[in-house]
Amino acid sequence: MYTLEERLAKARELRASGMNCSQCVVGAFDDIIDADIRPLMRAAHGFGSGIGATGHICGAVTGATMVLGLVRDEARPVLYGEVADTAKEFEAREGALMCRDLKGVEGRKPCLQLILDEVEMLHHRLCDN
């Protein structure tokens, strides 16, 4: 299992190679996802810039949702609760969930920092036990 530092380095590498926010989060957890990462990265491609560049939910959040759905073997209400908690944690830390709001507020963090923040939060949720 990756350390937090290794996971953050992986996310940085993915971003530097041109991956979007969702792909960076998904790819940073390839060590604990029990599936071929390549089709998952293709699926995450469409979530960039807030779901197909619409400015909707931030790609870092959709990436985290994909990871949770892939690694948690929980009944729907339990999984949905964890996804909701993850989104609330991101919103509390970043000030918004919508990409257009995150990009539209002067002084907001760049996408890379949002990715790294989400990877850190998700790592603590999934790996700190």
C-alpha positions as semicolon CSV with decimal commas, in nm:
position;residue;x (nm);y (nm);z (nm)
1;M;0,000;0,000;0,000
2;Y;0,125;0,347;-0,086
3;T;0,220;0,591;0,185
4;L;0,048;0,928;0,175
5;E;0,362;1,084;0,029
6;E;0,379;0,820;-0,248
7;R;0,010;0,868;-0,324
8;L;0,052;1,245;-0,350
9;A;0,357;1,201;-0,574
10;K;0,153;0,968;-0,798
11;A;-0,124;1,230;-0,825
12;R;0,133;1,498;-0,916
13;E;0,284;1,272;-1,185
14;L;-0,058;1,203;-1,334
15;R;-0,143;1,573;-1,342
16;A;0,193;1,656;-1,504
17;S;0,119;1,395;-1,772
18;G;-0,207;1,572;-1,864
19;M;-0,466;1,379;-1,663
20;N;-0,771;1,565;-1,531
21;C;-0,867;1,597;-1,165
22;S;-1,087;1,288;-1,156
23;Q;-0,823;1,073;-1,328
24;C;-0,555;1,193;-1,087
25;V;-0,756;1,092;-0,782
26;V;-0,854;0,753;-0,928
27;G;-0,499;0,681;-1,044
28;A;-0,351;0,773;-0,705
29;F;-0,541;0,479;-0,555
30;D;-0,447;0,217;-0,815
31;D;-0,276;0,013;-0,543
32;I;-0,600;-0,058;-0,358
33;I;-0,841;-0,080;-0,651
34;D;-0,891;-0,445;-0,739
35;A;-0,940;-0,387;-1,112
36;D;-0,754;-0,295;-1,428
37;I;-0,689;0,077;-1,385
38;R;-0,682;0,157;-1,759
39;P;-1,058;0,142;-1,826
40;L;-1,121;0,323;-1,498
41;M;-0,893;0,606;-1,609
42;R;-1,084;0,624;-1,937
43;A;-1,414;0,636;-1,749
44;A;-1,281;0,914;-1,525
45;H;-1,176;1,114;-1,832
46;G;-1,531;1,240;-1,887
47;F;-1,552;1,396;-1,541
48;G;-1,291;1,664;-1,611
49;S;-1,368;2,033;-1,558
50;G;-1,680;1,952;-1,363
51;I;-1,838;1,665;-1,564
52;G;-1,754;1,721;-1,926
53;A;-1,644;2,083;-1,880
54;T;-1,989;2,191;-1,759
55;G;-1,852;2,329;-1,432
56;H;-2,059;2,089;-1,222
57;I;-1,914;1,870;-0,945
58;C;-1,535;1,900;-0,915
59;G;-1,345;1,615;-1,079
60;A;-1,150;1,549;-0,759
61;V;-1,481;1,472;-0,586
62;T;-1,609;1,250;-0,867
63;G;-1,276;1,067;-0,866
64;A;-1,307;1,008;-0,491
65;T;-1,662;0,882;-0,544
66;M;-1,536;0,635;-0,806
67;V;-1,264;0,512;-0,570
68;L;-1,509;0,462;-0,284
69;G;-1,747;0,271;-0,510
70;L;-1,461;0,047;-0,622
71;V;-1,303;-0,029;-0,285
72;R;-1,596;-0,036;-0,045
73;D;-1,811;-0,347;-0,040
74;E;-2,098;-0,185;0,144
75;A;-2,473;-0,181;0,097
76;R;-2,606;0,120;-0,091
77;P;-2,716;0,329;0,211
78;V;-2,379;0,283;0,381
79;L;-2,179;0,363;0,066
80;Y;-2,398;0,663;-0,014
81;G;-2,343;0,793;0,340
82;E;-1,967;0,764;0,304
83;V;-1,974;0,934;-0,036
84;A;-2,185;1,215;0,111
85;D;-1,946;1,250;0,406
86;T;-1,650;1,268;0,168
87;A;-1,819;1,539;-0,038
88;K;-1,907;1,735;0,276
89;E;-1,548;1,714;0,397
90;F;-1,421;1,844;0,062
91;E;-1,676;2,126;0,059
92;A;-1,589;2,228;0,415
93;R;-1,219;2,238;0,331
94;E;-1,242;2,400;-0,015
95;G;-1,555;2,614;0,014
96;A;-1,752;2,456;-0,273
97;L;-1,821;2,136;-0,464
98;M;-1,892;2,285;-0,804
99;C;-1,596;2,329;-1,036
100;R;-1,726;2,662;-1,163
101;D;-1,748;2,791;-0,806
102;L;-1,401;2,665;-0,718
103;K;-1,257;2,828;-1,030
104;G;-1,468;3,142;-1,005
105;V;-1,369;3,253;-0,657
106;E;-1,067;3,481;-0,662
107;G;-0,777;3,338;-0,472
108;R;-0,898;2,979;-0,481
109;K;-0,655;2,693;-0,498
110;P;-0,533;2,562;-0,834
111;C;-0,665;2,227;-0,955
112;L;-0,347;2,046;-0,851
113;Q;-0,392;2,157;-0,492
114;L;-0,758;2,049;-0,493
115;I;-0,647;1,708;-0,624
116;L;-0,380;1,675;-0,356
117;D;-0,622;1,782;-0,084
118;E;-0,879;1,523;-0,197
119;V;-0,615;1,249;-0,222
120;E;-0,499;1,332;0,130
121;M;-0,853;1,327;0,273
122;L;-0,939;1,003;0,094
123;H;-0,612;0,840;0,196
124;H;-0,688;0,914;0,562
125;R;-1,039;0,775;0,518
126;L;-0,928;0,453;0,348
127;C;-0,577;0,379;0,467
128;D;-0,531;0,506;0,822
129;N;-0,637;0,190;1,004
